[in-house]
Amino acid sequence: MYEAKSKEIVLRRVREALAKSAPFLPPTPDFTSPLHPELTDDMSILFAESFVRNSGTFIYCENEEDFFDQLFTYKKEQNLENLFVWEQNLQNILYHAGIDYKADEENFIQKADAGLTTCEALITRTGSILISSANAGGRRLSIYPATHIVVAKASQLVPDIKDGLLIVKNRHKERYPSMVSLVSGPSRTADIEKTLVMGAHGPRQLVLFLIDDLPH
């Protein structure tokens, strides 16, 4: 008797709830609107601040000649005897600048102190470098050496990740790279006893030479 009465109460409440008008529903979100506010400050400064917070080494270059001088000095200070460079355009400019590098893959596994590559874009908001397997460095040159050096231009700075991915899509079209990756500082992990280890599954150092090619 008690169970039947309880069941009737529950059913009555369900019928009453169904009889009421539907509650107000909020409008459908606009997924095309920006997730973050528009960047208003100098993107190179914002990028550098985020990049350094991620433990990257940021080196500003006034022009290409300044890049040659600073790369030569950095290479000497860090004692990088084996700088591997596999991109033809980088090989050409380093050759004319008189900077030594390794152009082939001989002894790469044993002697790869550092690898120098270009990148697809620089993501200002996160201080990340967008790289892909489309250049001659492929996947290995940005991952295996203890030091990954990237040379980029200020004109490659974009506000957000979506802007960088759009550049990759428009640049490569139907030949989209098999690997696209965001690099935000050196490789790190704290999985073991919560102790931070740098270079756990990739480079221990990430260095960016940013060449200022914007009009002033």
HELIX and SHEET records of a PDB file:
HELIX    1   1 TYR A    2  ALA A   19  1                                  18    
HELIX    2   2 MET A   43  ARG A   53  1                                  11    
HELIX    3   3 GLU A   64  GLU A   77  1                                  14    
HELIX    4   4 GLN A   88  ALA A   97  1                                  10    
HELIX    5   5 PHE A  108  LYS A  111  1                                   4    
HELIX    6   6 ALA A  154  GLN A  156  5                                   3    
HELIX    7   7 ILE A  161  HIS A  172  1                                  12    
SHEET    1   A 5 THR A  57  CYS A  61  0                                        
SHEET    2   A 5 GLN A 205  ILE A 211  1                                        
SHEET    3   A 5 THR A 147  LYS A 153  1                                        
SHEET    4   A 5 ALA A 114  THR A 117  1                                        
SHEET    5   A 5 LEU A  83  PHE A  84  1                                        
SHEET    1   B 4 LEU A 157  VAL A 158  0                                        
SHEET    2   B 4 ALA A 121  ILE A 123  1                                        
SHEET    3   B 4 SER A 128  SER A 132 -1                                        
SHEET    4   B 4 VAL A 180  VAL A 183 -1                                        
SHEET    1   C 2 ARG A 188  THR A 189  0                                        
SHEET    2   C 2 VAL A 197  MET A 198 -1                                        
END                                                                             
